[in-house]
């Protein structure tokens, strides 16, 4: 991992964004079958939701809210792995 402009080693916001971008690039290369169309929709939604929930966690008003949103982000990552 490389540091980017003082963001530190674990820039999870950037990494989750990059992951969602790469998932989208990957699914564009898949054949358009009836089965793939629905699966692609799901994997695109869940991969984008990982980063969105991580951003929401960073803006949380309480530790309880932070933990909940991090858990949702983790749940979305597991769902993405399932669909991939």
C-alpha positions as CSV (number, residue, x, y, z in Angstrom):
1,X,0.0,0.0,0.0
2,X,1.1,3.5,-0.7
3,X,0.3,6.7,1.1
4,X,-1.6,9.3,-0.8
5,X,-1.3,12.9,0.2
6,X,-1.4,12.5,3.9
7,X,-4.4,10.2,3.9
8,X,-2.5,7.5,5.6
9,X,-1.9,3.8,5.0
10,X,-5.4,2.6,5.4
11,X,-7.4,4.9,3.2
12,X,-10.5,2.7,3.3
13,X,-12.7,5.3,1.7
14,X,-10.4,5.3,-1.4
15,X,-10.0,1.6,-1.4
16,X,-13.7,0.9,-1.2
17,X,-14.3,3.4,-4.1
18,X,-11.6,1.7,-6.2
19,X,-13.1,-1.7,-5.4
20,X,-16.6,-0.6,-6.6
21,X,-15.0,0.9,-9.8
22,X,-13.1,-2.3,-10.5
23,X,-16.2,-4.4,-10.0
24,X,-18.0,-2.3,-12.5
25,X,-15.2,-2.6,-15.0
26,X,-15.2,-6.4,-14.5
27,X,-19.0,-6.8,-15.0
28,X,-18.8,-4.9,-18.3
29,X,-16.7,-7.7,-19.7
30,X,-19.2,-10.4,-18.8
31,X,-21.6,-11.9,-21.4
32,X,-25.1,-10.5,-21.2
33,X,-27.1,-13.6,-20.3
34,X,-30.5,-13.6,-18.6
35,X,-28.9,-15.0,-15.4
36,X,-26.0,-12.6,-15.5
37,X,-28.1,-9.5,-15.9
38,X,-29.8,-9.9,-12.5
39,X,-26.6,-11.0,-10.7
40,X,-24.7,-8.1,-12.2
41,X,-27.3,-5.6,-10.9
42,X,-26.9,-7.1,-7.4
43,X,-23.1,-7.2,-7.3
44,X,-22.9,-3.6,-8.6
45,X,-25.3,-2.4,-5.9
46,X,-23.6,-4.2,-3.0
47,X,-20.1,-3.3,-4.1
48,X,-21.0,0.4,-4.2
49,X,-22.8,0.1,-0.8
50,X,-19.6,-0.9,0.9
51,X,-18.0,2.5,0.4
52,X,-21.2,4.4,0.9
53,X,-21.8,2.9,4.3
54,X,-18.1,3.4,5.2
55,X,-18.5,7.1,4.5
56,X,-21.7,7.2,6.5
57,X,-19.8,5.5,9.4
58,X,-17.2,8.2,9.3
59,X,-19.9,10.8,9.7
60,X,-21.7,9.0,12.5
61,X,-22.9,11.0,15.4
62,X,-22.2,8.3,18.0
63,X,-20.0,5.3,18.5
64,X,-23.1,3.1,18.4
65,X,-24.1,4.6,15.0
66,X,-20.5,4.1,13.8
67,X,-20.4,0.5,14.8
68,X,-23.8,-0.2,13.1
69,X,-22.7,1.4,9.8
70,X,-19.4,-0.4,9.8
71,X,-21.3,-3.7,10.4
72,X,-23.5,-2.8,7.4
73,X,-20.5,-2.1,5.3
74,X,-19.0,-5.5,6.3
75,X,-22.3,-7.2,5.5
76,X,-22.4,-5.6,2.1
77,X,-18.8,-6.8,1.4
78,X,-19.9,-10.4,2.3
79,X,-22.9,-10.1,0.0
80,X,-20.6,-8.8,-2.8
81,X,-18.3,-11.8,-2.3
82,X,-21.3,-14.1,-2.5
83,X,-22.5,-12.6,-5.8
84,X,-19.0,-12.6,-7.3
